[in-house]
């Protein structure tokens, strides 16, 4: 035990390295390393530790491994985006502006410097099964919040939606799929993409209302 402790002290007291580290520090270090062609799943423990300015052994004080770090990043990305999009929805005055405001907030987060949304969009397709499950869990949170909003708005407008849960799922998956495509496109294309996504979402909603009306007839 004393030999192991002595080893840790030697490693952690390396000149230029931080004496203490938090989960937030390691998450920030990982975010600096990822980019358009680099996913969280490709990061090594040593890379993250070096970026954070700590010894590799210190990493284990906050996370078991890089997989646990990646899942924490995915959870943080989902929470951040839900907060931003939720605020945009509540600020909007009409159904049309709710659709557009939500999509604009999504695209603004996509271009944000913190790259959090990139984590959600990339790890759902290139990450491990554990990452994909974490991303799917975050998407299910979006779907449920959107389902509740759709039902609330339909009640206000005195209309009925066909399968609101499926409508929410369709909209969520559409926007995230379009967002994954947008990551590799210049930001100059954002206005065009926002118009396309807004129209697609309104088509889904119109189809749901039409199907509900047919069911009543």
C-alpha positions in Angstrom: 0.0 0.0 0.0 2.8 2.5 1.0 4.6 1.7 -2.3 1.4 2.5 -4.3 0.8 5.7 -2.4 4.3 6.8 -2.9 4.0 6.1 -6.6 0.8 8.2 -6.8 2.5 11.1 -5.0 5.4 11.0 -7.3 3.2 11.0 -10.4 0.7 13.6 -9.2 3.4 16.0 -8.0 5.0 16.2 -11.5 5.9 19.9 -12.2 3.2 21.7 -14.1 0.4 19.2 -13.2 -2.6 20.2 -11.1 -2.8 18.8 -7.6 -6.5 18.4 -7.7 -9.0 17.8 -10.6 -12.8 17.8 -10.8 -15.2 16.0 -13.1 -15.9 19.3 -14.8 -12.2 19.8 -15.5 -12.0 16.5 -17.2 -15.2 17.1 -19.2 -13.8 20.5 -20.3 -10.5 18.8 -21.4 -12.4 16.2 -23.4 -14.5 18.8 -25.2 -11.3 20.6 -26.2 -10.0 17.5 -27.9 -13.1 16.5 -29.9 -13.9 18.2 -33.3 -15.5 17.7 -36.7 -13.5 14.5 -37.3 -12.9 13.4 -33.7 -15.4 11.7 -31.5 -15.3 11.2 -27.8 -15.1 7.4 -28.3 -11.7 7.9 -30.0 -10.1 9.7 -27.0 -7.6 7.9 -24.8 -7.3 8.4 -21.1 -3.8 9.7 -21.4 -4.9 12.3 -24.0 -7.6 13.6 -21.7 -5.3 13.6 -18.6 -2.6 15.5 -20.6 -5.1 18.1 -21.8 -6.4 18.5 -18.2 -2.8 18.9 -16.9 -2.9 15.9 -14.5 -1.3 12.5 -14.2 -3.2 9.6 -15.8 -3.7 8.0 -12.3 -5.6 11.1 -11.2 -8.2 10.5 -13.9 -9.5 7.5 -11.9 -10.5 9.7 -9.0 -13.4 11.0 -11.1 -14.2 8.4 -13.7 -13.7 4.6 -14.0 -12.6 4.9 -17.6 -13.1 7.0 -20.8 -16.4 5.3 -21.4 -17.8 6.7 -18.2 -16.5 10.1 -19.1 -18.2 9.9 -22.5 -21.5 8.9 -21.0 -21.2 11.9 -18.6 -20.6 14.1 -21.6 -23.6 12.8 -23.4 -25.8 13.4 -20.3 -24.5 16.9 -20.0 -25.1 17.6 -23.7 -28.7 16.4 -23.4 -29.4 18.4 -20.3 -27.9 21.6 -21.9 -29.8 21.3 -25.1 -33.1 20.4 -23.4 -32.8 23.6 -21.3 -32.0 25.8 -24.3 -34.7 24.4 -26.6 -37.2 24.4 -23.7 -36.6 28.0 -23.1 -37.1 28.8 -26.8 -40.4 26.9 -26.9 -41.7 28.8 -23.9 -40.7 32.2 -25.3 -42.5 31.5 -28.6 -46.0 33.0 -28.9 -47.6 30.8 -31.7 -47.3 27.2 -32.9 -45.4 28.4 -36.0 -42.9 30.4 -34.0 -42.5 27.5 -31.5 -41.4 25.2 -34.4 -39.0 27.8 -35.8 -37.7 29.1 -32.4 -36.9 25.5 -31.3 -35.0 24.7 -34.5 -33.1 28.0 -34.4 -32.1 27.3 -30.8 -31.0 23.8 -31.9 -28.8 25.2 -34.7 -27.4 27.9 -32.4 -26.3 25.2 -30.0 -24.8 23.2 -32.9 -22.5 26.1 -33.7 -21.7 26.9 -30.1 -18.1 26.8 -28.9 -18.7 24.2 -26.2 -19.3 21.5 -28.9 -21.7 19.7 -26.5 -24.3 19.1 -29.2 -21.6 17.5 -31.3 -21.3 14.8 -28.7 -24.9 13.9 -28.9 -25.0 13.9 -32.7 -21.7 11.9 -33.2 -21.8 9.3 -30.4 -25.2 8.1 -31.4 -23.7 6.8 -34.7 -20.0 6.1 -34.1 -19.8 5.4 -30.4 -20.0 2.1 -28.5 -23.3 0.4 -27.6 -23.1 2.1 -24.2 -22.8 5.5 -25.8 -25.6 4.8 -28.2 -27.9 3.8 -25.3 -27.0 7.0 -23.5 -27.8 9.1 -26.6 -31.0 7.2 -27.1 -32.0 7.9 -23.5 -31.4 11.6 -24.0 -33.5 11.6 -27.2 -36.3 9.9 -25.3 -36.3 12.8 -22.8 -36.6 15.2 -25.7 -39.5 13.1 -27.2 -41.4 13.0 -23.9 -41.1 16.8 -23.3 -42.1 17.5 -26.9 -45.1 15.1 -26.6 -46.3 16.9 -23.5 -46.0 20.3 -25.3 -47.8 19.0 -28.5 -50.7 17.8 -26.4 -50.9 21.1 -24.5 -50.8 23.1 -27.7 -53.4 20.9 -29.3 -55.8 21.4 -26.4 -55.4 25.2 -26.6 -56.2 25.1 -30.3 -59.0 22.6 -29.7 -57.6 20.1 -32.2 -56.5 16.5 -32.0 -53.2 14.9 -33.0 -52.9 11.4 -34.2 -50.4 9.5 -32.1 -48.7 12.5 -30.4 -45.9 10.3 -29.0 -45.0 9.1 -32.5 -45.2 12.6 -33.8 -42.8 13.8 -31.1 -40.5 10.9 -32.0 -40.6 11.7 -35.7 -39.8 15.4 -35.1 -37.0 14.6 -32.7 -35.3 12.0 -34.9 -35.7 14.3 -38.0 -34.1 17.3 -36.4 -31.2 15.3 -34.9 -30.6 13.6 -38.3 -30.5 16.9 -40.1 -28.3 18.3 -37.3 -25.8 15.5 -37.9 -25.6 16.5 -41.5 -25.3 20.2 -40.7 -22.2 19.6 -38.6 -20.1 19.0 -41.7 -21.7 21.9 -43.6 -20.7 25.6 -43.5 -22.7 27.8 -41.2 -23.8 29.9 -44.2 -26.2 27.0 -45.0 -27.9 27.2 -41.6 -30.7 29.5 -42.8 -31.6 27.2 -45.6 -31.5 24.2 -43.3 -33.7 25.9 -40.7 -36.3 26.7 -43.4 -36.2 23.0 -44.6 -36.5 21.6 -41.1 -39.3 24.0 -40.1 -41.3 23.0 -43.2 -40.7 19.3 -42.6 -41.9 19.6 -39.0 -45.0 21.5 -40.0 -45.7 18.8 -42.6 -45.5 16.1 -39.9 -47.9 18.1 -37.7 -50.3 18.7 -40.5 -50.3 15.0 -41.3 -51.0 14.1 -37.7 -53.9 16.5 -37.6 -55.3 15.2 -40.9 -55.1 11.6 -39.7 -56.8 12.5 -36.5 -59.6 14.2 -38.4 -60.1 11.1 -40.7 -60.3 8.9 -37.6 -63.1 11.0 -36.2 -65.1 11.0 -39.5 
